[in-house]
Structure formats: C-alpha cells, structure tokens
Amino acid sequence: MTISFNGLASGLDTGSLIDQLVSVERSSATKLTTRQSDLNTQKSIVNSLSTALASLGTLARGMDLGSEVSPRKATSSDAHVLVASSASAAATVHDVRVRQLARTQITSSRTFASPAAGVLGDGNVTITTGGTPATVSWTSADSLADIASRINDSGAGASASVLFDGTSYRLVLAAKGTGTAAAPTFSDAGDGLALADPANRKVAARDAIVTIDGIDVTRGTNLIDDAVPGVTITAVSEHAVAEADSHLTVSLDRDALRDKVKALVTAYNAVNSALHVQLDFNGTKKGANTLFGDSTLRQLQSALGSVMTNSYGQDTLSSLGINRDKTGAMTLDETKLSDALAKSPDAVAKLFVTGGFATAVSGLTDQYTQASTGLLALKTQGMTDRAKAIQSQIDHINTSADSLRSRLEKQFNALEQAMSKFQGQSQFLARALG
C-alpha cells in the first residue's frame, strides 16, 4: 500500500499539483470525446435520412406494376349480392341474379325418451363426405351427448348436437359445408341412429345458382370467386320474381390511387426536408455535428431533383398534378390528378410503370440505402470506424494519464519521505550542537 504524505514535509499541495499535471495529460482526450460525439450525431442524421429514403423506395416499389396502380372498387346496386374485386378485375358492369342460395344438409336421428346412457346398445355409424368415411362407435354406457362428442371429434364432415323437442330427444347432424358435394351419407350398424332413413333428412343440401350476365353459374357455396376473374360475388338473398337483376360495377378506385400518390409525395418531401436542414445556410454557422456541405448529401439532393423533373414516356409528374417548387418540395393537385384519370384511367400507370418513374425512384433509393453497399450505409460504416479509432486514442490517453498519476504519486511520496528524513536529521544536529 502506498502512503501519501501530501506536502507534510515540503509544504507543497502535491495532491493538487498531481491533479493539474494529469488534467493536462487528459486534455487532448476531451477534444477527441467532443469529436466522437459529433460523429455519433452525424451518424444519427445519416441513419434517419436513410430510413426516410428507404420508405420512399418501398412506396415506389409498391407502384411499379400495373396492378398496383390500377386499384379496383366494386359496388352492388342492392343487398341481394355483395361484391369485391382485386386489381386484376376488368373495369366493367355485370348483371347478377340470385336464383337459389346454397344451404347445408341437416339430418336427425331417431327419437329417444331420454338422453342418458343406456338408450342405445352397441352400434356405430359411418359418415361419408366427399368420399371420405369416418366411423363412430358407442356402447350402452354412452349417452347421446357422449355420441355427439365422438362424432364432433371424429373429423367427419358433420357436426352433432342433442335436441330436445319438448317430448323426446334426438341427435341432429349438420353438414360442415353447404352444397350437395358437402352433404354426408350415413351407414348404421348394430343399435343405430337411423340417420340413413330418408325421412330423417330434415333439410336437403342445395347448391347456389346465380345467373351472371344471363348465364347460370352453380357452386356449392354462396361465395363465388372463380366465375369472373378478379371478382368475388357473395349471394346474400334470392331475388323475387318481379325484382330486377343486381348491377355490379367494377371501376378504378380513384380514391385509393390518389392516396398512394399522396403517400409517395409525402415520403419524398420528408427526404427533401431532411436534406435542406443539413445543406441550407440560414445565416448561422452550422456546427461540427451537422453535415453541412457534405458531398454525399449534395449528390443525393441533385439526383432526386433529376428523377423528379425528368420526362417519363411522353409525360412528366406535372401532368398528374404533382408539382415541385424551387426548394424541391412537391405538392399534389388532386383536382388535376382527378381530371387526368377521367381522361385516361391508365394515366398513372403510363408514367409510373410504362414510363419507368417508379423504377427510377426505387433504383435511386437502393443505390443509397442498400445494406453494406449503399452510399449512406458506407458513410455510416465510415463514421463508425472513425468513432472506434477515436475511442482507441481516448483509451490510450487515459491509460497514459493513469500511469502518469501513479508515477507522480510515487515520486512525490519519495520526495516527502526524503525531506522528512532530512528535517529529522537537521533537528537532531541542531539539538546536539546547541
């Protein structure tokens, strides 16, 4: 253990002197720490810009196919039919009439005076649906509820429940699907349920019959999604004889398309604004923790300006009501966009897809944001490497300062001990000669 005399003999404040000398040694680390902090702030700016630019690229990639810029909406003239459409649906009108709704087969067992165990002896039933059989067995120890549970657990194409009509009990089996193909058949053995008795078929299975543009279409369900490409028709209720057909209209969803264009404009403006914050001089000197004058950001700003002002095919963005001011910020004139779509429903597709605007935007954003190879990614990595190098310098300086403190403490302690010894000898001589 080192004992510190701290000026007891010399009269010097050696502790304070050591602190000052070590502080001078550490002073260069303080400057490096400030530079490291500036680098971390710059890296944060680049990461935020990269995130905003990547979002712009994602939106552009979501508009580089014809189906992505041709959203469809479908409407029905009445409540007999529900309709939905995808981008692959042709913009047109269909006349639809629901002649018959699909329904589920419901079958009853024979009746029982009690639902308790013992109402049946040993027996089983084979339930076949779509060519797939499932056999359920029981004994006299099983109640009707036990048998219903076994049917439900068997994987058969029917679900079972116990029904009390006020006088007697029975099992009721409902097919799991609508239509004739989903209707189960039954085969009893032993003390059976009589499910195969035609008189016990309470509701017969039935297919849906829907007339589409004068042609009868038959399906096992009330949802028809394979008759008209891109259109899903759901039969809700049957038309009365005197009722007119339902009119289904499939058209361009201009609102959805407008919202996609607006989102792209908003994403671009976020990038443009972030670049101006870093690159514009507003009369006040920018700090070292900014990217004022950065060549990579200036290059990106110039490239974005070119992409947004170039012609694509025969048109520019302004033909769709997308205008760019002197700061590079873009606005969308929704009225002009609506007028352009009224004249040509494919106006956006011609510029974004055929003309290549969406691909140009996503290609530019990829150039800057792709992991490892993107210009902003490389810039971030360079900043990270420089920050690590600075940290190594800081660590070296701090280690050197710690070593200096240790040496100075030992040296001053040795001085104090020597002076103390000298003072003791002087006092002894003075007494001896005195």
SELUM-79444 format. One record per residue (C-alpha): x, y, z; residue in three letters. Coordinates in steps of 0.25 Angstrom, whole numbers, plus 5000, padded with zeros to 4 digits. Layout:
BEGIN
XYZALA;...
// end
This chain:
BEGIN
500050005000MET;500550144996THR;500550245007ILE;500350395003SER;501050505011PHE;500350615002ASN;501350725006GLY;501550705021LEU;503050715019ALA;503150805007SER;501950895010GLY;501450874995LEU;500050834992ASP;500550714984THR;499150654982GLY;498650774975SER;499950784967LEU;499750644962ILE;498350664958ASP;498750784950GLN;499850714943LEU;498950594940VAL;497850684935SER;498750744925VAL;499150604920GLU;497650574919ARG;497250704912SER;497450644898SER;496450534901ALA;495450644904THR;495550694890LYS;495450554884LEU;494250524892THR;493550644886THR;493950594872ARG;493450464875GLN;492050524880SER;492050604867ASP;492250474859LEU;491150404866ASN;490150514864THR;490550514849GLN;490350364848LYS;488950384855SER;488650484844ILE;489050394833VAL;488250274839ASN;487050364840SER;487150404825LEU;487450264821SER;486150224828THR;485350334821ALA;485950294807LEU;485750154809ALA;484250184812SER;484150264799LEU;484750144791GLY;483750044798THR;482650134793LEU;483150144779ALA;483349994778ARG;481849974782GLY;481550054770MET;482449994759ASP;481349894754LEU;480149914746GLY;479249844756SER;479849934768GLU;479450064761VAL;478050014756SER;477349984769PRO;475949944767ARG;474649964775LYS;473349884773ALA;471949924777THR;470549854776SER;469249924773SER;468549854784ASP;468749764796ALA;468449634789HIS;469949624785VAL;471249664792LEU;472449684782VAL;473849704784ALA;474949724774SER;476449714772SER;477349794763ALA;477349684752SER;475849714750ALA;475349774738ALA;474649914739ALA;473249874735THR;471849844739VAL;471149714742HIS;469749674743ASP;469549574754VAL;468249504759ARG;468249404771VAL;467249294767ARG;467649204779GLN;468449204791LEU;469349094795ALA;469049024808ARG;469448914818THR;468848784819GLN;468248754833ILE;467948614838THR;467248564850SER;467448424857SER;466248344862ARG;465648394875THR;465948354889PHE;465148364902ALA;466448404910SER;467848454906PRO;468448374917ALA;469448254916ALA;468748124912GLY;467748184902VAL;468648114891LEU;469247974891GLY;470547944884ASP;470648014870GLY;471348104860ASN;471148194849VAL;471948224837THR;471948374832ILE;472448394818THR;472648524812THR;473348554799GLY;473748404798GLY;474448414812THR;473848324823PRO;473848334838ALA;473348234847THR;472848264861VAL;472448144871SER;471748144884TRP;471248054895THR;470148044905SER;471048124914ALA;470948254905ASP;469948364906SER;469448444894LEU;470448554898ALA;471548454898ASP;471248404884ILE;471148554879ALA;472448584885SER;473048464878ARG;472448504865ILE;473048644866ASN;474448594870ASP;474448484858SER;474748584847GLY;473448554840ALA;472848654830GLY;471748674840ALA;471548734854SER;470548674864ALA;469748734876SER;468648684885VAL;467248744882LEU;466048734892PHE;464748764885ASP;463948764897GLY;463548624897THR;464748544892SER;466248554890TYR;467048534877ARG;468348554871LEU;468448664860VAL;469548664850LEU;469848784841ALA;470848774829ALA;472048854831LYS;471948914817GLY;470848964808THR;470448904795GLY;470148764790THR;471648724790ALA;471748744805ALA;470548664808ALA;470948544817PRO;470348404815THR;470148304827PHE;470248154829SER;469748094842ASP;470247964849ALA;469747904862GLY;468747984870ASP;468848104860GLY;468348244860LEU;467448234847ALA;468248344841LEU;468148284827ALA;466648284828ASP;466148384817PRO;465048424826ALA;466148484836ASN;466748574825ARG;466148704831LYS;466848804821VAL;467348754808ALA;468748814803ALA;468648914792ARG;469548984782ASP;469549124780ALA;469049164766ILE;469449304762VAL;469149364748THR;470349454743ILE;470149534730ASP;469049434726GLY;469849304729ILE;469549214741ASP;470649184750VAL;470549074760THR;471449064772ARG;471448984786GLY;471549114794THR;470949254793ASN;472349314791LEU;472749314776ILE;474149354774ASP;474549274761ASP;473449314751ALA;473949454747VAL;475449484748PRO;475749574760GLY;474349584765VAL;473749514777THR;472249504777ILE;471449464790THR;470049434789ALA;469249484801VAL;467849464797SER;466949414786GLU;466349514776HIS;464849514776ALA;464249484762VAL;463849634760ALA;465149684764GLU;466149744755ALA;467549684754ASP;468649734763SER;469649824755HIS;471149804759LEU;472049914755THR;473549894755VAL;474350024753SER;475650094756LEU;475750134771ASP;476250274769ARG;476250304784ASP;477150184787ALA;478050224775LEU;478150374780ARG;478450334794ASP;479650244788LYS;480150364780VAL;480050454792LYS;480750364801ALA;481950364791LEU;481950514791VAL;481950524806THR;483150424807ALA;483950504796TYR;483650634804ASN;484150564817ALA;485550534810VAL;485550674803ASN;485350744816SER;486450664823ALA;487450694813LEU;487150844813HIS;487250844828VAL;488650794827GLN;489150864814LEU;488451004814ASP;489151124820PHE;488251214828ASN;489251314833GLY;489651244845THR;490951154845LYS;490651014845LYS;491250924856GLY;492250814854ALA;491150714858ASN;490450744845THR;490650704831LEU;490650844825PHE;491350834811GLY;491450684811ASP;491750634797SER;490950504798THR;489650584802LEU;489850684792ARG;489950574781GLN;488650514787LEU;487950644786GLN;488350664772SER;488050524768ALA;486650534774LEU;486350664767GLY;486750604753SER;485850484756VAL;484650574760MET;484750664748THR;485150564737ASN;484150524726SER;483550384726TYR;482950344713GLY;482250464708GLN;481950524721ASP;482550584734THR;482050584748LEU;481350714746SER;480350644736SER;479750574748LEU;479750704757GLY;481050674764ILE;481850804764ASN;483150834770ARG;483550974776ASP;484951044776LYS;485250974789THR;484950834783GLY;483750814791ALA;482550754784MET;481050774785THR;479950694779LEU;478850764771ASP;477750664774GLU;476750734764THR;477750724753LYS;478050574756LEU;476550544756SER;476450614743ASP;477650534737ALA;476950404742LEU;475650444736ALA;476350464722LYS;477150334724SER;476950234735PRO;478350184732ASP;479050314733ALA;479750284746VAL;480150144740ALA;480750204728LYS;481650294735LEU;481950214748PHE;482050074741VAL;482150084726THR;482950214727GLY;483850154738GLY;483750264748PHE;483450174760ALA;484650084756THR;485550214755ALA;485150254769VAL;485350114775SER;486650094768GLY;487250224773LEU;486850194787THR;487450064787ASP;488750124782GLN;488850204795TYR;488150104805THR;488549964802GLN;489249894814ALA;490749894812SER;490749954798THR;489850074799GLY;490550204799LEU;489850244812LEU;490150114818ALA;491650124814LEU;491650264820LYS;491050214833THR;492150104834GLN;493250204832GLY;492750294843MET;492650164852THR;494050134849ASP;494550274851ARG;493850274865ALA;494550144869LYS;495850194865ALA;495650324873ILE;495250234885GLN;496550154884SER;497250294885GLN;496450334897ILE;496750204903ASP;498250214901HIS;498250354906ILE;497450314919ASN;498350204921THR;499550294919SER;498950394929ALA;498750284939ASP;500150234938SER;500650384940LEU;499850394953ARG;500450264958SER;501850314955ARG;501650454961LEU;501050404973GLU;502250304975LYS;503250414972GLN;502550524981PHE;502450424993ASN;503850384991ALA;504250534992LEU;503350555004GLU;504050445011GLN;505450495008ALA;505150635012MET;504450585025SER;505750495028LYS;506650615025PHE;505850705034GLN;505950605045GLY;507450595044GLN;507550745044SER;506750755057GLN;507650655063PHE;508950725059LEU;508350855064ALA;508050795078ARG;509450735078ALA;510150855075LEU;509250955082GLY;
// end
